[in-house]
């Protein structure tokens, strides 16, 4: 989650930064386990090590400070991090919502800012549900739902081999016995499930009561196959990026996909999960497949 400095980073650095530099200081940062990740504006590049060391002094639970080197990019949605202070290891153990997650913060996409949304979804899960999570990463949604609900089974699909390796470790770490961790392309793995379903009789088909698609940039490209493995009245959590006052565009994407699949749907809620850019938000549209 985004931390607010209890000891006021800006006040401490007031005597060490110039009057022109101080307004550029971004005080908010992410803490993942014992690692802090901070954004350093170009104007403060020469003072970045000073800022990193100051964070270590302020927060005794931290062992490393890195700055954001690049934005999230590539098929694994990872970003380059640049070491500023403390230990150089990028592997950490993170805790949230009664679970523990081991991960490499550079090689695995992970956002601590989604902790509340993960718990929001968990609170909706009913006893005995079979759940599918696409783009599951190292398992934040997977194990939050496993640990905090009475779901029957949770299938999690992830393409990044490093994230998959950590998901298997986290499965043991959280003593999760109702999760199936799958390494592969989400669409291809779903096509395999669809193919098996065609061969099986209706009682043996693998279909889901709830599906999560937490990849905002292209989640709509996977709605077609996701809709093929839903049970009647299943709920899908569809993530998207939208500008303020344009959230209905996500609802339009859902309705279009359902119409193509010859299914009816009902939008249950559209909630903000965090800000992605000025006036642009990561949102989650919860909808029921009728």
Rosetta blueprint (number, residue, H / E / L):
1 X L
2 X E
3 X E
4 X L
5 X L
6 X L
7 X L
8 X L
9 X H
10 X H
11 X H
12 X H
13 X H
14 X L
15 X L
16 X L
17 X L
18 X L
19 X H
20 X H
21 X H
22 X H
23 X L
24 X L
25 X L
26 X L
27 X L
28 X L
29 X E
30 X E
31 X E
32 X E
33 X L
34 X L
35 X E
36 X E
37 X E
38 X E
39 X L
40 X L
41 X L
42 X H
43 X H
44 X H
45 X H
46 X H
47 X H
48 X H
49 X H
50 X H
51 X H
52 X H
53 X H
54 X H
55 X H
56 X H
57 X H
58 X H
59 X L
60 X L
61 X L
62 X L
63 X L
64 X E
65 X E
66 X E
67 X E
68 X E
69 X L
70 X L
71 X L
72 X L
73 X E
74 X L
75 X L
76 X L
77 X L
78 X E
79 X L
80 X L
81 X E
82 X E
83 X E
84 X E
85 X E
86 X E
87 X L
88 X L
89 X L
90 X L
91 X E
92 X E
93 X E
94 X E
95 X E
96 X E
97 X L
98 X L
99 X E
100 X E
101 X E
102 X E
103 X E
104 X E
105 X L
106 X L
107 X L
108 X L
109 X L
110 X L
111 X L
112 X H
113 X H
114 X H
115 X H
116 X H
117 X H
118 X H
119 X H
120 X H
121 X H
122 X H
123 X L
124 X L
125 X L
126 X L
127 X L
128 X L
129 X L
130 X E
131 X E
132 X E
133 X E
134 X E
135 X L
136 X L
137 X L
138 X L
139 X L
140 X H
141 X H
142 X H
143 X H
144 X H
145 X H
146 X H
147 X H
148 X H
149 X L
150 X L
151 X L
152 X L
153 X E
154 X E
155 X E
156 X E
157 X E
158 X E
159 X L
160 X L
161 X H
162 X H
163 X H
164 X H
165 X H
166 X H
167 X H
168 X H
169 X H
170 X H
171 X H
172 X H
173 X H
174 X L
175 X L
176 X L
177 X L
178 X L
179 X E
180 X E
181 X E
182 X E
183 X E
184 X L
185 X L
186 X H
187 X H
188 X H
189 X H
190 X H
191 X H
192 X H
193 X H
194 X H
195 X H
196 X H
197 X H
198 X H
199 X H
200 X L
201 X L
202 X H
203 X H
204 X H
205 X L
206 X L
207 X L
208 X E
209 X E
210 X E
211 X E
212 X E
213 X E
214 X L
215 X L
216 X L
217 X L
218 X L
219 X H
220 X H
221 X H
222 X H
223 X H
224 X H
225 X H
226 X H
227 X H
228 X L
229 X L
230 X E
231 X E
232 X E
233 X E
234 X E
235 X E
236 X E
237 X E
238 X E
239 X E
240 X E
241 X E
242 X E
243 X E
244 X L
245 X L
246 X L
247 X L
248 X H
249 X H
250 X H
251 X H
252 X H
253 X H
254 X H
255 X H
256 X H
257 X H
258 X H
259 X H
260 X H
261 X L
262 X L
263 X L
264 X L
265 X E
266 X E
267 X E
268 X E
269 X E
270 X E
271 X E
272 X E
273 X E
274 X E
275 X E
276 X E
277 X E
278 X L
279 X L
280 X E
281 X E
282 X E
283 X E
284 X E
285 X E
286 X E
287 X E
288 X E
289 X E
290 X L
